[in-house]
Amino acid sequence: MDFKDQLKNLFPDHIESNEPEQVEEQEHVLYVQKEPMICKFEKRKGKPTTIIEGYEGSDEDFKILAKEIKTKLSVGGTFKDDSIIIQGDYRDKIIAILKEKGFKTKRVGG
């Protein structure tokens, strides 16, 4: 008895469908502000960090932006105290990502 037979025994009313489910992805539109966002470099406990501050939109939008940046760069980070903290010095890459989305950025430190 294979796995499908066991499932048929458990769920006799289930009808199999070979069609893939269509999932609609809605792209979230971020608030583009007038003032530039600040992208700065700091060392915290001897480790390099990149900090992004100055977003004027909602916290939920800023969290979504943080997740996108972390995913694209494949790095760790967090959203804390109205700023995004990324592990490592990725200012140039982050500025390029933000400019691609239509944000103005200002590079601070070094």
MODELLER restraints for C-alpha pairs under 7 A, 6 or more apart:
rsr = mdl.restraints
at = mdl.atoms
rsr.add(forms.Gaussian(group=physical.xy_distance, feature=features.Distance(at['CA:30:A'], at['CA:61:A']), mean=6.16, stdev=0.5))
rsr.add(forms.Gaussian(group=physical.xy_distance, feature=features.Distance(at['CA:31:A'], at['CA:57:A']), mean=5.70, stdev=0.5))
rsr.add(forms.Gaussian(group=physical.xy_distance, feature=features.Distance(at['CA:32:A'], at['CA:102:A']), mean=6.73, stdev=0.5))
rsr.add(forms.Gaussian(group=physical.xy_distance, feature=features.Distance(at['CA:32:A'], at['CA:103:A']), mean=6.04, stdev=0.5))
rsr.add(forms.Gaussian(group=physical.xy_distance, feature=features.Distance(at['CA:33:A'], at['CA:56:A']), mean=6.55, stdev=0.5))
rsr.add(forms.Gaussian(group=physical.xy_distance, feature=features.Distance(at['CA:36:A'], at['CA:104:A']), mean=4.51, stdev=0.5))
rsr.add(forms.Gaussian(group=physical.xy_distance, feature=features.Distance(at['CA:36:A'], at['CA:105:A']), mean=4.69, stdev=0.5))
rsr.add(forms.Gaussian(group=physical.xy_distance, feature=features.Distance(at['CA:36:A'], at['CA:106:A']), mean=6.04, stdev=0.5))
rsr.add(forms.Gaussian(group=physical.xy_distance, feature=features.Distance(at['CA:37:A'], at['CA:52:A']), mean=6.88, stdev=0.5))
rsr.add(forms.Gaussian(group=physical.xy_distance, feature=features.Distance(at['CA:37:A'], at['CA:53:A']), mean=5.83, stdev=0.5))
rsr.add(forms.Gaussian(group=physical.xy_distance, feature=features.Distance(at['CA:37:A'], at['CA:54:A']), mean=4.78, stdev=0.5))
rsr.add(forms.Gaussian(group=physical.xy_distance, feature=features.Distance(at['CA:37:A'], at['CA:55:A']), mean=6.12, stdev=0.5))
rsr.add(forms.Gaussian(group=physical.xy_distance, feature=features.Distance(at['CA:37:A'], at['CA:104:A']), mean=6.19, stdev=0.5))
rsr.add(forms.Gaussian(group=physical.xy_distance, feature=features.Distance(at['CA:37:A'], at['CA:105:A']), mean=4.64, stdev=0.5))
rsr.add(forms.Gaussian(group=physical.xy_distance, feature=features.Distance(at['CA:37:A'], at['CA:106:A']), mean=6.05, stdev=0.5))
rsr.add(forms.Gaussian(group=physical.xy_distance, feature=features.Distance(at['CA:38:A'], at['CA:52:A']), mean=5.60, stdev=0.5))
rsr.add(forms.Gaussian(group=physical.xy_distance, feature=features.Distance(at['CA:38:A'], at['CA:53:A']), mean=5.17, stdev=0.5))
rsr.add(forms.Gaussian(group=physical.xy_distance, feature=features.Distance(at['CA:38:A'], at['CA:54:A']), mean=6.00, stdev=0.5))
rsr.add(forms.Gaussian(group=physical.xy_distance, feature=features.Distance(at['CA:38:A'], at['CA:105:A']), mean=5.85, stdev=0.5))
rsr.add(forms.Gaussian(group=physical.xy_distance, feature=features.Distance(at['CA:38:A'], at['CA:106:A']), mean=4.93, stdev=0.5))
rsr.add(forms.Gaussian(group=physical.xy_distance, feature=features.Distance(at['CA:38:A'], at['CA:107:A']), mean=6.21, stdev=0.5))
rsr.add(forms.Gaussian(group=physical.xy_distance, feature=features.Distance(at['CA:38:A'], at['CA:108:A']), mean=6.80, stdev=0.5))
rsr.add(forms.Gaussian(group=physical.xy_distance, feature=features.Distance(at['CA:39:A'], at['CA:50:A']), mean=6.88, stdev=0.5))
rsr.add(forms.Gaussian(group=physical.xy_distance, feature=features.Distance(at['CA:39:A'], at['CA:51:A']), mean=5.70, stdev=0.5))
rsr.add(forms.Gaussian(group=physical.xy_distance, feature=features.Distance(at['CA:39:A'], at['CA:52:A']), mean=4.57, stdev=0.5))
rsr.add(forms.Gaussian(group=physical.xy_distance, feature=features.Distance(at['CA:39:A'], at['CA:53:A']), mean=6.64, stdev=0.5))
rsr.add(forms.Gaussian(group=physical.xy_distance, feature=features.Distance(at['CA:39:A'], at['CA:91:A']), mean=6.43, stdev=0.5))
rsr.add(forms.Gaussian(group=physical.xy_distance, feature=features.Distance(at['CA:39:A'], at['CA:105:A']), mean=6.85, stdev=0.5))
rsr.add(forms.Gaussian(group=physical.xy_distance, feature=features.Distance(at['CA:39:A'], at['CA:106:A']), mean=6.04, stdev=0.5))
rsr.add(forms.Gaussian(group=physical.xy_distance, feature=features.Distance(at['CA:39:A'], at['CA:107:A']), mean=5.12, stdev=0.5))
rsr.add(forms.Gaussian(group=physical.xy_distance, feature=features.Distance(at['CA:39:A'], at['CA:108:A']), mean=6.03, stdev=0.5))
rsr.add(forms.Gaussian(group=physical.xy_distance, feature=features.Distance(at['CA:40:A'], at['CA:50:A']), mean=5.71, stdev=0.5))
rsr.add(forms.Gaussian(group=physical.xy_distance, feature=features.Distance(at['CA:40:A'], at['CA:51:A']), mean=5.25, stdev=0.5))
rsr.add(forms.Gaussian(group=physical.xy_distance, feature=features.Distance(at['CA:40:A'], at['CA:52:A']), mean=6.54, stdev=0.5))
rsr.add(forms.Gaussian(group=physical.xy_distance, feature=features.Distance(at['CA:40:A'], at['CA:107:A']), mean=6.02, stdev=0.5))
rsr.add(forms.Gaussian(group=physical.xy_distance, feature=features.Distance(at['CA:40:A'], at['CA:108:A']), mean=4.60, stdev=0.5))
rsr.add(forms.Gaussian(group=physical.xy_distance, feature=features.Distance(at['CA:40:A'], at['CA:109:A']), mean=5.70, stdev=0.5))
rsr.add(forms.Gaussian(group=physical.xy_distance, feature=features.Distance(at['CA:41:A'], at['CA:49:A']), mean=5.87, stdev=0.5))
rsr.add(forms.Gaussian(group=physical.xy_distance, feature=features.Distance(at['CA:41:A'], at['CA:50:A']), mean=4.69, stdev=0.5))
rsr.add(forms.Gaussian(group=physical.xy_distance, feature=features.Distance(at['CA:41:A'], at['CA:51:A']), mean=6.28, stdev=0.5))
rsr.add(forms.Gaussian(group=physical.xy_distance, feature=features.Distance(at['CA:41:A'], at['CA:89:A']), mean=6.63, stdev=0.5))
rsr.add(forms.Gaussian(group=physical.xy_distance, feature=features.Distance(at['CA:41:A'], at['CA:108:A']), mean=6.97, stdev=0.5))
rsr.add(forms.Gaussian(group=physical.xy_distance, feature=features.Distance(at['CA:41:A'], at['CA:109:A']), mean=5.74, stdev=0.5))
rsr.add(forms.Gaussian(group=physical.xy_distance, feature=features.Distance(at['CA:42:A'], at['CA:48:A']), mean=5.95, stdev=0.5))
rsr.add(forms.Gaussian(group=physical.xy_distance, feature=features.Distance(at['CA:42:A'], at['CA:49:A']), mean=5.37, stdev=0.5))
rsr.add(forms.Gaussian(group=physical.xy_distance, feature=features.Distance(at['CA:42:A'], at['CA:50:A']), mean=6.39, stdev=0.5))
rsr.add(forms.Gaussian(group=physical.xy_distance, feature=features.Distance(at['CA:43:A'], at['CA:49:A']), mean=5.84, stdev=0.5))
rsr.add(forms.Gaussian(group=physical.xy_distance, feature=features.Distance(at['CA:48:A'], at['CA:87:A']), mean=6.60, stdev=0.5))
rsr.add(forms.Gaussian(group=physical.xy_distance, feature=features.Distance(at['CA:48:A'], at['CA:88:A']), mean=4.88, stdev=0.5))
rsr.add(forms.Gaussian(group=physical.xy_distance, feature=features.Distance(at['CA:48:A'], at['CA:89:A']), mean=5.89, stdev=0.5))
rsr.add(forms.Gaussian(group=physical.xy_distance, feature=features.Distance(at['CA:49:A'], at['CA:85:A']), mean=6.64, stdev=0.5))
rsr.add(forms.Gaussian(group=physical.xy_distance, feature=features.Distance(at['CA:49:A'], at['CA:86:A']), mean=5.66, stdev=0.5))
rsr.add(forms.Gaussian(group=physical.xy_distance, feature=features.Distance(at['CA:49:A'], at['CA:87:A']), mean=4.79, stdev=0.5))
rsr.add(forms.Gaussian(group=physical.xy_distance, feature=features.Distance(at['CA:49:A'], at['CA:88:A']), mean=4.70, stdev=0.5))
rsr.add(forms.Gaussian(group=physical.xy_distance, feature=features.Distance(at['CA:49:A'], at['CA:89:A']), mean=5.77, stdev=0.5))
rsr.add(forms.Gaussian(group=physical.xy_distance, feature=features.Distance(at['CA:50:A'], at['CA:85:A']), mean=5.84, stdev=0.5))
rsr.add(forms.Gaussian(group=physical.xy_distance, feature=features.Distance(at['CA:50:A'], at['CA:86:A']), mean=5.07, stdev=0.5))
rsr.add(forms.Gaussian(group=physical.xy_distance, feature=features.Distance(at['CA:50:A'], at['CA:87:A']), mean=6.47, stdev=0.5))
rsr.add(forms.Gaussian(group=physical.xy_distance, feature=features.Distance(at['CA:50:A'], at['CA:88:A']), mean=6.19, stdev=0.5))
rsr.add(forms.Gaussian(group=physical.xy_distance, feature=features.Distance(at['CA:50:A'], at['CA:89:A']), mean=5.52, stdev=0.5))
rsr.add(forms.Gaussian(group=physical.xy_distance, feature=features.Distance(at['CA:50:A'], at['CA:90:A']), mean=6.44, stdev=0.5))
rsr.add(forms.Gaussian(group=physical.xy_distance, feature=features.Distance(at['CA:50:A'], at['CA:91:A']), mean=6.48, stdev=0.5))
rsr.add(forms.Gaussian(group=physical.xy_distance, feature=features.Distance(at['CA:51:A'], at['CA:83:A']), mean=6.65, stdev=0.5))
rsr.add(forms.Gaussian(group=physical.xy_distance, feature=features.Distance(at['CA:51:A'], at['CA:84:A']), mean=5.63, stdev=0.5))
rsr.add(forms.Gaussian(group=physical.xy_distance, feature=features.Distance(at['CA:51:A'], at['CA:85:A']), mean=4.68, stdev=0.5))
rsr.add(forms.Gaussian(group=physical.xy_distance, feature=features.Distance(at['CA:51:A'], at['CA:86:A']), mean=6.33, stdev=0.5))
rsr.add(forms.Gaussian(group=physical.xy_distance, feature=features.Distance(at['CA:52:A'], at['CA:83:A']), mean=5.54, stdev=0.5))
rsr.add(forms.Gaussian(group=physical.xy_distance, feature=features.Distance(at['CA:52:A'], at['CA:84:A']), mean=5.07, stdev=0.5))
rsr.add(forms.Gaussian(group=physical.xy_distance, feature=features.Distance(at['CA:52:A'], at['CA:85:A']), mean=6.64, stdev=0.5))
rsr.add(forms.Gaussian(group=physical.xy_distance, feature=features.Distance(at['CA:53:A'], at['CA:82:A']), mean=6.81, stdev=0.5))
rsr.add(forms.Gaussian(group=physical.xy_distance, feature=features.Distance(at['CA:53:A'], at['CA:83:A']), mean=4.76, stdev=0.5))
rsr.add(forms.Gaussian(group=physical.xy_distance, feature=features.Distance(at['CA:53:A'], at['CA:84:A']), mean=6.75, stdev=0.5))
rsr.add(forms.Gaussian(group=physical.xy_distance, feature=features.Distance(at['CA:63:A'], at['CA:79:A']), mean=6.47, stdev=0.5))
rsr.add(forms.Gaussian(group=physical.xy_distance, feature=features.Distance(at['CA:66:A'], at['CA:79:A']), mean=6.82, stdev=0.5))
rsr.add(forms.Gaussian(group=physical.xy_distance, feature=features.Distance(at['CA:66:A'], at['CA:84:A']), mean=6.20, stdev=0.5))
rsr.add(forms.Gaussian(group=physical.xy_distance, feature=features.Distance(at['CA:70:A'], at['CA:76:A']), mean=6.23, stdev=0.5))
rsr.add(forms.Gaussian(group=physical.xy_distance, feature=features.Distance(at['CA:70:A'], at['CA:77:A']), mean=6.70, stdev=0.5))
rsr.add(forms.Gaussian(group=physical.xy_distance, feature=features.Distance(at['CA:75:A'], at['CA:87:A']), mean=6.54, stdev=0.5))
rsr.add(forms.Gaussian(group=physical.xy_distance, feature=features.Distance(at['CA:76:A'], at['CA:86:A']), mean=6.15, stdev=0.5))
rsr.add(forms.Gaussian(group=physical.xy_distance, feature=features.Distance(at['CA:76:A'], at['CA:87:A']), mean=5.64, stdev=0.5))
rsr.add(forms.Gaussian(group=physical.xy_distance, feature=features.Distance(at['CA:77:A'], at['CA:85:A']), mean=5.33, stdev=0.5))
rsr.add(forms.Gaussian(group=physical.xy_distance, feature=features.Distance(at['CA:77:A'], at['CA:86:A']), mean=4.21, stdev=0.5))
rsr.add(forms.Gaussian(group=physical.xy_distance, feature=features.Distance(at['CA:77:A'], at['CA:87:A']), mean=5.56, stdev=0.5))
rsr.add(forms.Gaussian(group=physical.xy_distance, feature=features.Distance(at['CA:78:A'], at['CA:84:A']), mean=5.86, stdev=0.5))
rsr.add(forms.Gaussian(group=physical.xy_distance, feature=features.Distance(at['CA:78:A'], at['CA:85:A']), mean=5.27, stdev=0.5))
rsr.add(forms.Gaussian(group=physical.xy_distance, feature=features.Distance(at['CA:78:A'], at['CA:86:A']), mean=6.63, stdev=0.5))
rsr.add(forms.Gaussian(group=physical.xy_distance, feature=features.Distance(at['CA:79:A'], at['CA:85:A']), mean=6.28, stdev=0.5))
rsr.add(forms.Gaussian(group=physical.xy_distance, feature=features.Distance(at['CA:95:A'], at['CA:105:A']), mean=6.38, stdev=0.5))
